[in-house]
Amino acid sequence: MVIEYLSSKRLIGLASDRDGFPVNGLDPNWVFIENDTLQSFLWDGTRWVTVGGINTDELKAYWKWDNPVTPAPNDSSASASLGTNADLAITGVAVYEPTGGIIGDSWLFDGGRATADTGTNQLSQWNFLHNTVAVWTINIWYKLATADGDERGEIISTSLVTTDIGIRFDYDNRTAQVHDHALLVQIANGNSGSEVIPTTFFENLFPNDTNWHLLTMTYNSALGSNQFTARVDAGNKVFATRQNAESNANATGALTIANTATGTAIPFNASFDETSIFNRVLEDGEVVALWNGGAGQEL
């Protein structure tokens, strides 16, 4: 639920009622602030968070997945946009889903050899994801094809093994490996055993259903700890701390969605929509606005 009210310097109420508020008159359970500037707040599950326009500064790539044929164009019109260099070539058995997305259309990747990537001739443009000044936010709306399948799949990556350079993020629900709807996180610098973030699993991060969900991940190399965060549906964050220095060399593979960037294929059996990569960490309110109560928000 979003509430709108007048914002100013002087708070004269407290927000505590997330179930509703009267249309007319004041209610001590919701925030009312004296002035004439309209402001929106959204309950994120634990607190009210400011919701405003989402700042598209440093929006490098934005895929709406609305094109019925390959490539999936980079729809970012921001000054920082990578333009057509970030178009995603879709190969393998991927299915266009008209009106099936969280907003508009989407693409279903079948868990076979289907993949989407920007090509190996564009490696250096993604260095901000893993280098010594790395700072970014990745937002991906996804929908599992099977709620509780005994499977894993690559969500987005530029690397695979620990001797590579780049990022790797997987969904892992394999029973034999004792993983339960887990997010695998790995950021490699080319030195096996001395990874930036060694292979780390966050169990039960992904909901056990086939609904649309927003995965948001961030990294900020300037922080002293907890450089990496992840959350689903603008909920509670999980954290990982850098263990070793990042690399300024190019990534091993092309930026790839729904499969591995290099090496053995690990396809992801899921649909994708409204995917964005920023060269900055989004504010909490911006993430909440993107989630928009589960309805999504175009950029």
Secondary structure in CASP SS format (residue, H / E / C, confidence):
PFRMAT SS
TARGET T0000
AUTHOR 0000-0000-0000
METHOD secondary structure of the structure
MODEL  1
M C 1.00
V E 1.00
I E 1.00
E E 1.00
Y E 1.00
L E 1.00
S E 1.00
S C 1.00
K C 1.00
R C 1.00
L E 1.00
I C 1.00
G C 1.00
L C 1.00
A C 1.00
S C 1.00
D C 1.00
R C 1.00
D C 1.00
G C 1.00
F C 1.00
P C 1.00
V C 1.00
N C 1.00
G C 1.00
L C 1.00
D C 1.00
P C 1.00
N C 1.00
W C 1.00
V C 1.00
F C 1.00
I E 1.00
E C 1.00
N C 1.00
D C 1.00
T E 1.00
L E 1.00
Q E 1.00
S E 1.00
F E 1.00
L E 1.00
W E 1.00
D C 1.00
G C 1.00
T C 1.00
R C 1.00
W E 1.00
V E 1.00
T E 1.00
V E 1.00
G C 1.00
G C 1.00
I C 1.00
N C 1.00
T C 1.00
D C 1.00
E C 1.00
L E 1.00
K E 1.00
A E 1.00
Y E 1.00
W E 1.00
K C 1.00
W C 1.00
D C 1.00
N C 1.00
P C 1.00
V C 1.00
T C 1.00
P C 1.00
A E 1.00
P C 1.00
N C 1.00
D C 1.00
S C 1.00
S C 1.00
A C 1.00
S C 1.00
A C 1.00
S C 1.00
L C 1.00
G H 1.00
T H 1.00
N H 1.00
A H 1.00
D C 1.00
L E 1.00
A E 1.00
I E 1.00
T E 1.00
G C 1.00
V C 1.00
A E 1.00
V E 1.00
Y E 1.00
E E 1.00
P C 1.00
T C 1.00
G C 1.00
G C 1.00
I C 1.00
I C 1.00
G C 1.00
D C 1.00
S E 1.00
W E 1.00
L E 1.00
F E 1.00
D E 1.00
G C 1.00
G C 1.00
R C 1.00
A C 1.00
T E 1.00
A E 1.00
D E 1.00
T C 1.00
G C 1.00
T H 1.00
N H 1.00
Q H 1.00
L C 1.00
S H 1.00
Q H 1.00
W H 1.00
N H 1.00
F H 1.00
L H 1.00
H C 1.00
N C 1.00
T C 1.00
V C 1.00
A C 1.00
V E 1.00
W E 1.00
T E 1.00
I E 1.00
N E 1.00
I E 1.00
W E 1.00
Y E 1.00
K E 1.00
L E 1.00
A C 1.00
T C 1.00
A C 1.00
D C 1.00
G C 1.00
D C 1.00
E C 1.00
R E 1.00
G E 1.00
E E 1.00
I E 1.00
I E 1.00
S E 1.00
T C 1.00
S C 1.00
L C 1.00
V C 1.00
T C 1.00
T C 1.00
D C 1.00
I E 1.00
G E 1.00
I E 1.00
R E 1.00
F E 1.00
D E 1.00
Y E 1.00
D E 1.00
N C 1.00
R C 1.00
T C 1.00
A C 1.00
Q C 1.00
V C 1.00
H C 1.00
D C 1.00
H C 1.00
A E 1.00
L E 1.00
L E 1.00
V E 1.00
Q E 1.00
I E 1.00
A E 1.00
N E 1.00
G C 1.00
N C 1.00
S C 1.00
G C 1.00
S C 1.00
E C 1.00
V C 1.00
I E 1.00
P E 1.00
T E 1.00
T E 1.00
F E 1.00
F E 1.00
E C 1.00
N C 1.00
L C 1.00
F C 1.00
P C 1.00
N C 1.00
D C 1.00
T C 1.00
N C 1.00
W C 1.00
H E 1.00
L E 1.00
L E 1.00
T E 1.00
M E 1.00
T E 1.00
Y E 1.00
N E 1.00
S C 1.00
A C 1.00
L C 1.00
G C 1.00
S C 1.00
N C 1.00
Q C 1.00
F E 1.00
T E 1.00
A E 1.00
R E 1.00
V E 1.00
D C 1.00
A C 1.00
G C 1.00
N C 1.00
K C 1.00
V E 1.00
F E 1.00
A E 1.00
T C 1.00
R C 1.00
Q C 1.00
N C 1.00
A C 1.00
E C 1.00
S C 1.00
N C 1.00
A C 1.00
N C 1.00
A C 1.00
T C 1.00
G C 1.00
A C 1.00
L C 1.00
T E 1.00
I E 1.00
A C 1.00
N C 1.00
T C 1.00
A C 1.00
T C 1.00
G C 1.00
T C 1.00
A C 1.00
I C 1.00
P C 1.00
F C 1.00
N E 1.00
A E 1.00
S E 1.00
F E 1.00
D E 1.00
E E 1.00
T E 1.00
S E 1.00
I E 1.00
F E 1.00
N C 1.00
R C 1.00
V C 1.00
L C 1.00
E C 1.00
D H 1.00
G H 1.00
E H 1.00
V H 1.00
V H 1.00
A H 1.00
L H 1.00
W H 1.00
N H 1.00
G H 1.00
G H 1.00
A C 1.00
G C 1.00
Q C 1.00
E C 1.00
L C 1.00
END
